C-alpha cells in the first residue's frame, strides 16, 4: 500500500517531466511515446512494463545489448533519458498496478529463461520486481547473471525497510555518476 501511495505522489510530482518528455519524443519520432514490453513478475507471472520510448519505432524488440549497433536505433532524447534513467519513470504506473515495487530485482525479459532458471533456484522469483535493486547498485550491466542472482538472493535474505532505503540512496548516487550502465 505504501508503494502504491508513494508511486501516486511521485506521478503527480513528476507529471511536468512526463509531459515534457512525451512532447520531445513525439516531435522526434512520433507516436507512441511509451514503450511496453512483456516482463517476468512475481512467481514467474508476466506483465507489461512501461517506459518512455528511447529507441526508434523500427527497433527490434530485444534487449539493447543484443542489437548489433544499438546507437543507430537510439533517439537523441533517448540518450538523455537513459543517462538520467528518466526512461524508467513510467515504471511508477507498474507500481500503482501492483506489478512492481520500488526495490526488488529488475524484471527479466519474458525470454530470459537462463536468468529466470537461476532466480527460481535461488527463490528470488518470489519477490516483486523493482525499479531498482541490490544488483542494480552493485554492477547493473557490468556483472554476470550469476552475480546478479547472487546479489538478489542476498537482498532476499536481508530484506528490510532500512536496506531498501540504503538501496534507494545508492541508486540516486549511481544515476548521477552513471555507474554500471552500458546502454
C-alpha positions, 0 to 999 in steps of 0.5 A, a space after each residue: 500500500 505504501 508503494 502504491 501511495 508513494 508511486 501516486 505522489 511521485 506521478 503527480 510530482 513528476 507529471 511536468 517531466 512526463 509531459 515534457 518528455 512525451 512532447 520531445 519524443 513525439 516531435 522526434 519520432 512520433 507516436 507512441 511515446 511509451 514503450 511496453 514490453 512483456 516482463 517476468 513478475 512475481 512467481 514467474 507471472 508476466 506483465 507489461 512494463 512501461 517506459 518512455 520510448 528511447 529507441 526508434 519505432 523500427 527497433 527490434 524488440 530485444 534487449 539493447 545489448 543484443 542489437 548489433 549497433 544499438 546507437 543507430 536505433 537510439 533517439 537523441 532524447 533517448 540518450 538523455 533519458 537513459 543517462 538520467 534513467 528518466 526512461 524508467 519513470 513510467 515504471 511508477 504506473 507498474 507500481 500503482 498496478 501492483 506489478 512492481 515495487 520500488 526495490 526488488 530485482 529488475 524484471 527479466 525479459 519474458 525470454 530470459 529463461 537462463 536468468 529466470 532458471 537461476 532466480 527460481 533456484 535461488 527463490 528470488 522469483 518470489 519477490 516483486 520486481 523493482 525499479 531498482 535493486 541490490 544488483 542494480 547498485 552493485 554492477 547493473 550491466 557490468 556483472 554476470 547473471 550469476 552475480 546478479 542472482 547472487 546479489 538478489 538472493 542476498 537482498 532476499 535474505 536481508 530484506 528490510 525497510 532500512 536496506 531498501 532505503 540504503 538501496 534507494 540512496 545508492 541508486 540516486 548516487 549511481 544515476 548521477 555518476 552513471 555507474 554500471 550502465 552500458 546502454 
